[in-house]
Amino acid sequence: MELSTYFEPIDLSVVDFQSREFRPMLGDDIDVFSRQDHFPSIDEANLILLGIKEDRNSVDNPGCAAAPDYIRHYLYRLAKPHPDTHIVDLGNLTPGVTARDTYFAVIEALHQLLEKGKTVIILGGSDDLVFPIYKAYEILGRVINICSVDSRFNLEGGEEINSSNYLQHIILQQPNYLFDYVNVGYQTYFVGQEMIQLMDELKFSTKRLGEVQSAMENAEPLVRYSDVVAVDISAVRQSDAPANAVPSPHGFYGEQLCRIARFAGMSDKTSCFGLFEMNPALDRNGQTAHMLAHTIWHFIEGFYFRLNDFPYRDKQHYKRFTVELREHGIDIVFYKSLKSDRWWMEVPCDDDERRERYLRHTLIPCSYNDYLRAMENEIPDLWWHYYNRING
């Protein structure tokens, strides 16, 4: 079906272009689906913005479906983060008769956009929308990593999919195209030791809130390695983001979330960035919507500073280091980008079939500290983690 079939135009009055603080505003350069007779062309766009007003499978957060236009209200009025932006806003996905119908539309629309090589920013809606986002990559036959910036793991039980158990439903898909699920910012108040142990048994990557806040660079390699980055607003502390049904006094500060968004924007691998669970009915003077507009702004800025320096593309722009870990009987190969000073390390795979399937995942983003650990004859935790995943 034509892409336009899945969307409905937005009412530009929600943006309030008259209250402009900057010239030009970001909204001045976005081609918006605002009239039924003008669906914008995506051919020249490299960033696609769309809203999904769906919350019927949210858990205790009805009303988050209204978030997309509230975020647009602040986003469009920000200054341009880069002089040469090519952004299209497709409007809001038309909700289906049921939530499952909406999922089908998300899968079909996102599949078309990803197939054309577009990077997509999604304004939700509830967390369960990550499930149809995953399914769009499944149609492409692409094995992916999902990074969830969330205070919880979304691994609860239940036959019917909802915002608290979508990860369980992704894991149960066969054949499965999820290589790794990364949680950044979980809080032990909300997940408990049994759930943490289960995540370990599933060989998923997790970073506790305190680990990330003490050194934000700990999150960068995990975000850089992800195809999908999904933000649940409950990951942000209540004082910075009150518009959530399950707020917490602890969590990321707004500027820390913006930094994570910039990590995602700069990643050559990230092709879908989503914001979920923001409930305008619980907001205070638009505080949360405004903060999420800033978050998107940082993603956009990061996107336009992408350096296309993933090592598989052109290894002449890298320094290659081989570290011999004699006590362990292995060598680890590191690559340092001469463009960005970012680091990767190579994970071997002895099985030809698995190597072909996981080709995009054998070069692991890492930090300079991982290289230093290897020089001290220690195997970096990330290397061990992905070696075990790739080699089964």
SETORDREN-159166 format. One record per residue (C-alpha): chain; residue in one letter; x, y, z; residue number from 1. Coordinates in Angstrom, 1 decimal, always signed. Layout:
// residues N
[A a [X Y Z] NUM]
...
END
This chain:
// residues 392
[A m [+0.0 +0.0 +0.0] 1]
[A e [+1.0 +3.6 -0.5] 2]
[A l [+2.8 +5.1 +2.5] 3]
[A s [+0.3 +8.0 +2.6] 4]
[A t [-2.5 +5.4 +3.3] 5]
[A y [-1.3 +5.0 +6.9] 6]
[A f [-1.1 +8.6 +8.0] 7]
[A e [-3.4 +11.5 +8.8] 8]
[A p [-2.3 +15.2 +8.6] 9]
[A i [-1.5 +17.2 +11.7] 10]
[A d [-3.1 +20.5 +12.6] 11]
[A l [-0.3 +23.0 +12.5] 12]
[A s [-2.1 +25.2 +15.0] 13]
[A v [-0.7 +22.9 +17.7] 14]
[A v [+2.8 +24.2 +16.7] 15]
[A d [+2.1 +27.9 +17.3] 16]
[A f [+4.5 +29.3 +14.7] 17]
[A q [+3.6 +32.9 +15.8] 18]
[A s [+5.5 +32.4 +19.1] 19]
[A r [+8.9 +32.2 +17.4] 20]
[A e [+12.1 +32.7 +19.3] 21]
[A f [+14.5 +31.9 +16.5] 22]
[A r [+14.8 +32.6 +12.8] 23]
[A p [+14.9 +30.2 +11.2] 24]
[A m [+13.1 +27.8 +13.4] 25]
[A l [+13.5 +24.1 +13.0] 26]
[A g [+9.9 +23.9 +11.9] 27]
[A d [+10.5 +26.2 +9.0] 28]
[A d [+12.6 +23.5 +7.4] 29]
[A i [+10.4 +20.5 +8.1] 30]
[A d [+8.2 +19.3 +5.2] 31]
[A v [+5.0 +18.5 +7.1] 32]
[A f [+2.0 +16.5 +6.2] 33]
[A s [-0.6 +19.1 +7.2] 34]
[A r [-3.1 +19.0 +4.2] 35]
[A q [-4.8 +15.9 +2.9] 36]
[A d [-3.9 +16.9 -0.7] 37]
[A h [-0.2 +17.2 +0.1] 38]
[A f [+1.7 +14.2 +1.3] 39]
[A p [+5.4 +15.1 +1.4] 40]
[A s [+7.9 +13.3 -0.7] 41]
[A i [+10.5 +11.4 +1.3] 42]
[A d [+13.0 +10.9 -1.5] 43]
[A e [+15.4 +13.7 -0.5] 44]
[A a [+14.8 +13.4 +3.3] 45]
[A n [+17.3 +11.7 +5.5] 46]
[A l [+15.3 +12.0 +8.7] 47]
[A i [+11.6 +11.0 +9.0] 48]
[A l [+9.4 +12.1 +11.9] 49]
[A l [+6.1 +10.5 +12.7] 50]
[A g [+3.6 +10.2 +15.6] 51]
[A i [+1.8 +7.1 +16.8] 52]
[A k [-1.3 +7.9 +18.9] 53]
[A e [-1.8 +4.5 +20.4] 54]
[A d [-2.1 +3.6 +24.1] 55]
[A r [-4.7 +0.9 +24.3] 56]
[A n [-2.1 -1.6 +25.5] 57]
[A s [-0.5 +0.7 +27.9] 58]
[A v [-0.4 -0.3 +31.6] 59]
[A d [-1.9 +2.3 +33.9] 60]
[A n [-1.0 +5.1 +31.5] 61]
[A p [-4.1 +6.0 +29.4] 62]
[A g [-3.6 +9.3 +27.7] 63]
[A c [-0.1 +8.9 +26.5] 64]
[A a [-1.5 +8.6 +23.0] 65]
[A a [-1.9 +12.4 +22.9] 66]
[A a [+1.9 +13.0 +23.3] 67]
[A p [+3.0 +13.5 +19.7] 68]
[A d [+1.4 +16.8 +19.0] 69]
[A y [+2.4 +18.2 +22.4] 70]
[A i [+6.0 +17.4 +21.7] 71]
[A r [+5.8 +18.9 +18.2] 72]
[A h [+4.5 +22.1 +19.8] 73]
[A y [+7.9 +22.7 +21.4] 74]
[A l [+10.1 +20.9 +18.9] 75]
[A y [+9.1 +23.0 +15.8] 76]
[A r [+9.9 +26.2 +17.7] 77]
[A l [+13.5 +25.3 +18.5] 78]
[A a [+16.5 +26.7 +16.6] 79]
[A k [+17.9 +24.6 +13.7] 80]
[A p [+20.6 +22.3 +15.0] 81]
[A h [+22.3 +22.2 +11.6] 82]
[A p [+22.2 +24.5 +8.6] 83]
[A d [+21.4 +21.7 +6.1] 84]
[A t [+18.5 +19.7 +7.5] 85]
[A h [+16.2 +17.5 +5.3] 86]
[A i [+13.4 +16.4 +7.6] 87]
[A v [+9.9 +15.2 +6.7] 88]
[A d [+7.1 +14.9 +9.2] 89]
[A l [+4.6 +12.3 +8.0] 90]
[A g [+2.0 +13.3 +10.5] 91]
[A n [+0.3 +10.8 +12.8] 92]
[A l [-0.3 +7.2 +12.0] 93]
[A t [-4.0 +6.6 +11.7] 94]
[A p [-5.1 +4.4 +14.7] 95]
[A g [-6.6 +1.0 +13.8] 96]
[A v [-9.9 -0.4 +15.0] 97]
[A t [-7.8 -2.3 +17.5] 98]
[A a [-4.3 -1.9 +18.8] 99]
[A r [-3.3 -4.9 +16.7] 100]
[A d [-4.5 -3.1 +13.6] 101]
[A t [-2.3 -0.2 +14.6] 102]
[A y [+0.7 -2.6 +15.0] 103]
[A f [+0.1 -3.8 +11.5] 104]
[A a [+0.2 -0.2 +10.1] 105]
[A v [+3.4 +0.5 +12.1] 106]
[A i [+5.0 -2.6 +10.7] 107]
[A e [+4.1 -1.8 +7.1] 108]
[A a [+4.9 +1.9 +7.2] 109]
[A l [+8.2 +1.5 +9.1] 110]
[A h [+9.2 -1.4 +6.8] 111]
[A q [+8.8 +0.9 +3.8] 112]
[A l [+10.9 +3.7 +5.4] 113]
[A l [+13.7 +1.4 +6.6] 114]
[A e [+13.9 -0.3 +3.2] 115]
[A k [+14.6 +3.1 +1.6] 116]
[A g [+17.4 +3.7 +4.1] 117]
[A k [+15.6 +6.4 +6.2] 118]
[A t [+16.3 +7.1 +9.8] 119]
[A v [+13.0 +7.4 +11.7] 120]
[A i [+12.1 +9.4 +14.9] 121]
[A i [+8.9 +8.1 +16.5] 122]
[A l [+6.7 +10.0 +18.9] 123]
[A g [+4.5 +7.6 +20.9] 124]
[A g [+2.3 +6.3 +22.4] 125]
[A s [+3.0 +3.5 +24.7] 126]
[A d [+6.0 +1.2 +25.1] 127]
[A d [+4.4 -1.8 +23.4] 128]
[A l [+5.0 -0.1 +20.1] 129]
[A v [+8.5 -1.4 +20.3] 130]
[A f [+7.1 -4.8 +19.3] 131]
[A p [+5.8 -3.7 +15.8] 132]
[A i [+9.0 -1.7 +15.4] 133]
[A y [+10.9 -5.0 +15.9] 134]
[A k [+8.6 -6.7 +13.4] 135]
[A a [+9.4 -4.2 +10.7] 136]
[A y [+13.1 -5.2 +10.9] 137]
[A e [+12.0 -8.9 +10.9] 138]
[A i [+10.4 -8.4 +7.5] 139]
[A l [+13.7 -7.0 +6.3] 140]
[A g [+15.4 -10.1 +7.6] 141]
[A r [+17.8 -7.9 +9.6] 142]
[A v [+19.2 -9.1 +12.9] 143]
[A i [+19.1 -6.1 +15.2] 144]
[A n [+20.0 -4.7 +18.6] 145]
[A i [+17.4 -2.8 +20.7] 146]
[A c [+18.4 -0.4 +23.4] 147]
[A s [+15.8 +0.5 +25.9] 148]
[A v [+16.3 +3.6 +28.1] 149]
[A d [+14.0 +2.5 +30.9] 150]
[A s [+13.8 +2.1 +34.6] 151]
[A r [+12.3 -1.4 +34.1] 152]
[A f [+12.9 -4.4 +31.8] 153]
[A n [+9.4 -4.8 +30.2] 154]
[A l [+9.7 -8.6 +30.7] 155]
[A e [+6.5 -9.2 +32.7] 156]
[A g [+4.3 -12.2 +31.9] 157]
[A g [+1.0 -12.3 +30.1] 158]
[A e [-0.4 -13.7 +26.8] 159]
[A e [-1.7 -10.3 +25.5] 160]
[A i [+1.1 -7.9 +24.6] 161]
[A n [+1.3 -4.7 +26.6] 162]
[A s [+3.7 -2.0 +27.6] 163]
[A s [+5.1 -4.1 +30.5] 164]
[A n [+5.8 -7.3 +28.6] 165]
[A y [+6.6 -6.5 +25.0] 166]
[A l [+10.2 -7.8 +25.4] 167]
[A q [+8.8 -11.3 +26.3] 168]
[A h [+6.8 -11.3 +23.0] 169]
[A i [+9.8 -10.3 +21.0] 170]
[A i [+11.9 -13.0 +22.5] 171]
[A l [+9.3 -15.6 +21.7] 172]
[A q [+9.2 -14.8 +18.0] 173]
[A q [+10.5 -17.6 +15.7] 174]
[A p [+12.7 -17.3 +13.8] 175]
[A n [+14.2 -14.6 +16.0] 176]
[A y [+15.9 -11.5 +14.7] 177]
[A l [+16.9 -10.0 +18.0] 178]
[A f [+20.6 -10.2 +18.6] 179]
[A d [+20.8 -8.3 +21.8] 180]
[A y [+18.6 -6.3 +24.0] 181]
[A v [+20.2 -3.5 +26.0] 182]
[A n [+18.7 -1.8 +29.0] 183]
[A v [+20.3 +1.5 +30.0] 184]
[A g [+19.2 +3.0 +33.3] 185]
[A y [+17.3 +0.3 +35.1] 186]
[A q [+16.6 +0.9 +38.8] 187]
[A t [+16.8 -1.9 +41.3] 188]
[A y [+13.8 -0.5 +43.2] 189]
[A f [+11.7 -1.6 +40.3] 190]
[A v [+13.2 -4.9 +38.9] 191]
[A g [+14.4 -7.0 +41.8] 192]
[A q [+17.2 -9.5 +41.9] 193]
[A e [+15.2 -12.4 +40.2] 194]
[A m [+14.6 -10.2 +37.1] 195]
[A i [+18.2 -9.1 +37.0] 196]
[A q [+19.3 -12.8 +37.1] 197]
[A l [+16.8 -13.6 +34.3] 198]
[A m [+18.3 -10.9 +32.2] 199]
[A d [+21.8 -12.4 +32.8] 200]
[A e [+20.5 -15.9 +31.9] 201]
[A l [+19.1 -14.4 +28.7] 202]
[A k [+22.6 -12.9 +28.0] 203]
[A f [+21.2 -9.4 +27.6] 204]
[A s [+23.2 -6.3 +28.4] 205]
[A t [+22.1 -4.1 +31.3] 206]
[A k [+23.5 -0.9 +32.8] 207]
[A r [+22.1 +0.2 +36.2] 208]
[A l [+21.2 +3.9 +36.5] 209]
[A g [+24.1 +4.6 +38.9] 210]
[A e [+26.6 +3.0 +36.6] 211]
[A v [+25.6 +5.2 +33.8] 212]
[A q [+25.3 +8.4 +35.8] 213]
[A s [+28.7 +8.0 +37.3] 214]
[A a [+30.2 +7.9 +33.8] 215]
[A m [+27.9 +8.6 +30.9] 216]
[A e [+30.5 +7.3 +28.5] 217]
[A n [+29.6 +3.8 +29.8] 218]
[A a [+26.4 +4.1 +27.9] 219]
[A e [+27.9 +5.3 +24.6] 220]
[A p [+29.1 +2.0 +23.1] 221]
[A l [+25.8 +0.3 +24.0] 222]
[A v [+23.8 +3.0 +22.3] 223]
[A r [+26.1 +3.2 +19.3] 224]
[A y [+25.7 -0.6 +18.8] 225]
[A s [+21.8 -0.4 +18.6] 226]
[A d [+19.6 -0.3 +15.6] 227]
[A v [+16.6 +0.8 +17.7] 228]
[A v [+16.8 +3.2 +20.7] 229]
[A a [+13.5 +3.3 +22.7] 230]
[A v [+13.1 +5.8 +25.5] 231]
[A d [+10.5 +5.3 +28.2] 232]
[A i [+10.0 +8.7 +29.9] 233]
[A s [+9.9 +6.9 +33.3] 234]
[A a [+13.7 +6.6 +33.0] 235]
[A v [+13.8 +10.3 +33.8] 236]
[A r [+13.4 +11.6 +37.3] 237]
[A q [+10.0 +13.1 +38.2] 238]
[A s [+11.4 +16.5 +38.8] 239]
[A d [+12.5 +16.7 +35.2] 240]
[A a [+9.6 +14.7 +33.6] 241]
[A p [+6.4 +14.6 +35.6] 242]
[A a [+4.3 +13.5 +32.7] 243]
[A n [+4.3 +9.8 +33.5] 244]
[A a [+1.9 +7.5 +35.4] 245]
[A v [+4.7 +5.7 +37.2] 246]
[A p [+7.2 +8.5 +38.0] 247]
[A s [+10.2 +8.1 +40.3] 248]
[A p [+12.2 +10.6 +42.3] 249]
[A h [+15.3 +9.0 +40.8] 250]
[A g [+16.3 +8.7 +37.2] 251]
[A f [+18.2 +10.5 +34.5] 252]
[A y [+18.3 +14.3 +34.5] 253]
[A g [+17.0 +15.8 +31.3] 254]
[A e [+20.4 +16.8 +30.1] 255]
[A q [+21.6 +13.3 +30.5] 256]
[A l [+18.8 +11.9 +28.4] 257]
[A c [+19.7 +14.6 +25.8] 258]
[A r [+23.3 +13.2 +25.8] 259]
[A i [+22.1 +9.7 +25.3] 260]
[A a [+20.0 +10.9 +22.4] 261]
[A r [+23.0 +12.5 +20.8] 262]
[A f [+24.9 +9.2 +21.2] 263]
[A a [+22.1 +7.6 +19.2] 264]
[A g [+22.0 +10.3 +16.6] 265]
[A m [+25.8 +10.0 +16.0] 266]
[A s [+25.6 +6.2 +15.6] 267]
[A d [+25.8 +5.0 +12.0] 268]
[A k [+23.8 +2.0 +13.1] 269]
[A t [+20.8 +3.6 +14.8] 270]
[A s [+17.9 +3.8 +12.3] 271]
[A c [+14.9 +4.2 +14.7] 272]
[A f [+14.7 +6.5 +17.7] 273]
[A g [+11.5 +6.4 +19.7] 274]
[A l [+10.0 +8.3 +22.7] 275]
[A f [+7.2 +6.6 +24.6] 276]
[A e [+4.9 +6.9 +27.7] 277]
[A m [+4.8 +10.7 +28.0] 278]
[A n [+1.3 +11.6 +29.2] 279]
[A p [+0.3 +15.2 +28.6] 280]
[A a [-2.5 +15.1 +31.1] 281]
[A l [+0.1 +14.7 +33.9] 282]
[A d [+2.5 +17.3 +32.6] 283]
[A r [+3.2 +20.6 +34.3] 284]
[A n [+3.3 +23.7 +32.0] 285]
[A g [+4.5 +21.5 +29.2] 286]
[A q [+7.7 +20.7 +31.1] 287]
[A t [+8.1 +17.1 +29.9] 288]
[A a [+7.0 +17.8 +26.3] 289]
[A h [+9.5 +20.6 +26.2] 290]
[A m [+12.3 +18.4 +27.6] 291]
[A l [+11.5 +15.6 +25.0] 292]
[A a [+11.6 +18.3 +22.2] 293]
[A h [+15.2 +19.1 +23.4] 294]
[A t [+15.9 +15.3 +23.4] 295]
[A i [+14.9 +15.0 +19.8] 296]
[A w [+16.9 +18.2 +18.9] 297]
[A h [+20.0 +16.5 +20.3] 298]
[A f [+19.3 +13.4 +18.3] 299]
[A i [+18.9 +15.5 +15.1] 300]
[A e [+22.1 +17.4 +15.9] 301]
[A g [+24.0 +14.1 +16.4] 302]
[A f [+22.6 +12.7 +13.2] 303]
[A y [+24.0 +15.6 +11.1] 304]
[A f [+27.4 +15.0 +12.7] 305]
[A r [+27.5 +11.3 +11.7] 306]
[A l [+31.0 +10.5 +10.4] 307]
[A n [+30.2 +7.2 +8.7] 308]
[A d [+33.2 +5.7 +10.5] 309]
[A f [+31.9 +2.2 +11.2] 310]
[A p [+35.1 +0.1 +10.5] 311]
[A y [+33.6 -2.2 +7.9] 312]
[A r [+33.3 +0.6 +5.5] 313]
[A d [+36.8 +1.8 +5.1] 314]
[A k [+39.6 +0.5 +7.3] 315]
[A q [+42.2 +2.9 +5.9] 316]
[A h [+40.8 +5.6 +8.2] 317]
[A y [+41.5 +3.5 +11.4] 318]
[A k [+44.4 +2.5 +13.5] 319]
[A r [+44.5 -1.2 +14.2] 320]
[A f [+45.8 -2.5 +17.4] 321]
[A t [+46.3 -6.2 +18.3] 322]
[A v [+46.5 -6.9 +22.0] 323]
[A e [+47.9 -10.3 +23.0] 324]
[A l [+46.4 -11.6 +26.3] 325]
[A r [+48.9 -14.3 +27.0] 326]
[A e [+47.3 -15.6 +30.2] 327]
[A h [+44.0 -16.2 +28.3] 328]
[A g [+45.6 -17.5 +25.1] 329]
[A i [+43.7 -15.0 +22.9] 330]
[A d [+44.4 -11.9 +20.8] 331]
[A i [+41.8 -9.0 +20.7] 332]
[A v [+41.9 -6.7 +17.7] 333]
[A f [+40.9 -3.0 +18.3] 334]
[A y [+40.1 -0.3 +15.8] 335]
[A k [+40.4 +3.4 +16.6] 336]
[A s [+38.6 +5.8 +14.2] 337]
[A l [+40.9 +8.6 +12.9] 338]
[A k [+37.8 +10.7 +12.3] 339]
[A s [+36.1 +10.5 +15.7] 340]
[A d [+38.6 +8.8 +18.1] 341]
[A r [+35.9 +6.2 +18.8] 342]
[A w [+36.9 +2.6 +19.4] 343]
[A w [+35.7 -0.9 +18.3] 344]
[A m [+36.9 -4.4 +19.0] 345]
[A e [+36.6 -7.5 +16.9] 346]
[A v [+34.9 -10.6 +18.3] 347]
[A p [+35.8 -13.9 +16.5] 348]
[A c [+33.3 -16.5 +15.4] 349]
[A d [+34.4 -20.0 +14.4] 350]
[A d [+31.2 -21.1 +12.8] 351]
[A d [+30.7 -20.0 +9.2] 352]
[A e [+26.9 -19.9 +9.3] 353]
[A r [+26.8 -17.9 +12.5] 354]
[A r [+29.5 -15.6 +11.2] 355]
[A e [+27.4 -14.8 +8.1] 356]
[A r [+24.3 -14.3 +10.2] 357]
[A y [+26.0 -12.0 +12.7] 358]
[A l [+28.3 -10.2 +10.3] 359]
[A r [+27.0 -6.8 +11.4] 360]
[A h [+27.7 -7.7 +15.0] 361]
[A t [+31.2 -8.9 +15.1] 362]
[A l [+32.7 -5.5 +15.4] 363]
[A i [+31.7 -4.2 +18.9] 364]
[A p [+31.7 -0.5 +19.8] 365]
[A c [+33.8 -0.1 +22.9] 366]
[A s [+35.7 +2.6 +24.9] 367]
[A y [+39.4 +3.5 +25.3] 368]
[A n [+39.1 +2.0 +28.8] 369]
[A d [+38.3 -1.4 +27.2] 370]
[A y [+41.6 -1.1 +25.3] 371]
[A l [+43.5 -0.2 +28.5] 372]
[A r [+41.9 -3.2 +30.3] 373]
[A a [+43.1 -5.5 +27.5] 374]
[A m [+46.6 -4.0 +27.8] 375]
[A e [+46.5 -5.0 +31.5] 376]
[A n [+45.8 -8.6 +30.4] 377]
[A e [+42.1 -8.3 +31.3] 378]
[A i [+39.3 -9.4 +28.9] 379]
[A p [+36.8 -6.5 +28.6] 380]
[A d [+33.3 -7.4 +29.9] 381]
[A l [+31.8 -6.3 +26.5] 382]
[A w [+34.1 -8.6 +24.6] 383]
[A w [+33.1 -11.6 +26.8] 384]
[A h [+29.4 -10.7 +26.6] 385]
[A y [+29.3 -10.6 +22.8] 386]
[A y [+31.7 -13.5 +22.3] 387]
[A n [+29.2 -15.7 +24.2] 388]
[A r [+26.3 -14.4 +22.2] 389]
[A i [+27.9 -14.8 +18.8] 390]
[A n [+29.3 -18.2 +19.6] 391]
[A g [+26.2 -19.5 +21.2] 392]
END
